[in-house]
Amino acid sequence: MKRQVEVFIAGCPLCDDAVKTVQGVACESCEVKVYDLREGCATNECRDKATQYGIHKVPAVVIDGKLCDCCQHGAVTAEGLRAAGLGQPA
């Protein structure tokens, strides 16, 4: 079973860096999906998920349904993502 990784962005340079960081840390056991909240999505799924996860700022990363601590208290970092289990087999 693949680890579900959701990245919430809003089209900013910091968001682009976060996506690159996630993609750099993710492994074959990770399925990464990027949601651009600025553009939205056809079903409004991305904004609904952001509300469900309690996301109030972007970029934000959710791994297997849990908002990463690094996103709640600072920037998206490779170390913070690894601490949340990214890059490790599910």
GITAZI-V701973 format. One record per helix or strand of 2 or more residues. SS is the DSSP state (H for helix, E for strand). FROM is the first residue (numbers start at 1). TO is the last residue. If there is no record, write none. Layout:
BEGIN
ss = <SS | SS>
from = <FROM | FROM>
to = <TO | TO>
END
This chain:
BEGIN
ss = <E | H | E | H | E | E | H | H>
from = <3 | 13 | 30 | 45 | 60 | 66 | 69 | 78>
to = <9 | 25 | 36 | 53 | 63 | 67 | 73 | 83>
END
